[in-house]
Amino acid sequence: MPKFTITTDAGDGPDAFDQPLDFPSAKAATADAKVALTEMARERLPENEEANLAVAIRDEAGTEIYRAGLHFEAQAVNGPK
């Protein structure tokens, strides 16, 4: 089974998993990365008005094969009168 290294960044610098993870394919690894990105957003956003989140995947050779990011910014506008 192919191995992939996932690196996440929740706004405080990149954090690579210590060990490569097994996935049946690159497509399965990228699907998992998308889920990881949404989970980071769910954990970070209730406490913050802004977030820059990212995830990247490298194959066994160390070549980056996928990158995704999410920028979130919230601002209160014209509150209730």
KAUR-V269661 format. One record per residue. N is the residue number from 1. PSI is psi in radians with two decimals (* if undefined). OMEGA is omega in whole degrees, -180 to 180 (NA if undefined). BURIAL is # if it has 9 or more other ideal C-beta (glycine too) atoms within 8 Angstrom, else .. Layout:
# KAUR-V269661
n=N psi=PSI omega=OMEGA burial=BURIAL
n=N psi=PSI omega=OMEGA burial=BURIAL
This chain:
# KAUR-V269661
n=1 psi=2.35 omega=-180 burial=.
n=2 psi=2.60 omega=179 burial=#
n=3 psi=2.49 omega=-180 burial=#
n=4 psi=2.52 omega=176 burial=#
n=5 psi=2.22 omega=180 burial=#
n=6 psi=2.28 omega=176 burial=#
n=7 psi=2.26 omega=178 burial=#
n=8 psi=2.72 omega=175 burial=#
n=9 psi=1.95 omega=-180 burial=#
n=10 psi=0.41 omega=178 burial=#
n=11 psi=-0.08 omega=-179 burial=.
n=12 psi=0.42 omega=178 burial=.
n=13 psi=2.70 omega=-178 burial=.
n=14 psi=2.53 omega=179 burial=.
n=15 psi=1.86 omega=-180 burial=.
n=16 psi=2.46 omega=174 burial=.
n=17 psi=2.51 omega=-177 burial=#
n=18 psi=-0.69 omega=-176 burial=.
n=19 psi=2.46 omega=173 burial=.
n=20 psi=2.62 omega=-179 burial=.
n=21 psi=2.55 omega=178 burial=#
n=22 psi=2.29 omega=173 burial=.
n=23 psi=2.58 omega=-180 burial=#
n=24 psi=-0.39 omega=-179 burial=.
n=25 psi=2.93 omega=175 burial=.
n=26 psi=-0.62 omega=179 burial=#
n=27 psi=-0.71 omega=178 burial=.
n=28 psi=-0.66 omega=179 burial=#
n=29 psi=-0.72 omega=180 burial=#
n=30 psi=-0.61 omega=176 burial=#
n=31 psi=-0.72 omega=178 burial=.
n=32 psi=-0.65 omega=179 burial=#
n=33 psi=-0.68 omega=178 burial=#
n=34 psi=-0.72 omega=178 burial=#
n=35 psi=-0.75 omega=179 burial=.
n=36 psi=-0.70 omega=180 burial=#
n=37 psi=-0.74 omega=179 burial=#
n=38 psi=-0.61 omega=178 burial=.
n=39 psi=-0.68 omega=177 burial=.
n=40 psi=-0.73 omega=179 burial=#
n=41 psi=-0.76 omega=-179 burial=#
n=42 psi=-0.66 omega=-180 burial=.
n=43 psi=-0.61 omega=-171 burial=.
n=44 psi=-0.63 omega=-169 burial=#
n=45 psi=-0.62 omega=-180 burial=#
n=46 psi=-0.47 omega=-177 burial=.
n=47 psi=-0.25 omega=-171 burial=.
n=48 psi=2.67 omega=176 burial=.
n=49 psi=-0.11 omega=180 burial=.
n=50 psi=2.52 omega=178 burial=.
n=51 psi=2.45 omega=172 burial=#
n=52 psi=1.91 omega=-175 burial=#
n=53 psi=2.58 omega=-180 burial=#
n=54 psi=2.72 omega=175 burial=#
n=55 psi=2.48 omega=178 burial=#
n=56 psi=2.65 omega=179 burial=#
n=57 psi=2.36 omega=174 burial=#
n=58 psi=2.51 omega=178 burial=#
n=59 psi=-3.06 omega=-177 burial=#
n=60 psi=-0.47 omega=179 burial=.
n=61 psi=-0.11 omega=-179 burial=.
n=62 psi=0.12 omega=180 burial=.
n=63 psi=2.24 omega=177 burial=.
n=64 psi=2.18 omega=-178 burial=.
n=65 psi=-0.20 omega=-177 burial=#
n=66 psi=2.48 omega=176 burial=#
n=67 psi=2.37 omega=177 burial=.
n=68 psi=2.60 omega=179 burial=#
n=69 psi=2.80 omega=179 burial=#
n=70 psi=2.16 omega=175 burial=#
n=71 psi=2.22 omega=179 burial=.
n=72 psi=2.34 omega=177 burial=#
n=73 psi=2.26 omega=180 burial=.
n=74 psi=2.58 omega=179 burial=.
n=75 psi=2.26 omega=177 burial=.
n=76 psi=2.36 omega=-179 burial=.
n=77 psi=2.18 omega=175 burial=.
n=78 psi=1.29 omega=179 burial=.
n=79 psi=3.09 omega=-180 burial=.
n=80 psi=2.53 omega=-179 burial=.
n=81 psi=* omega=NA burial=.
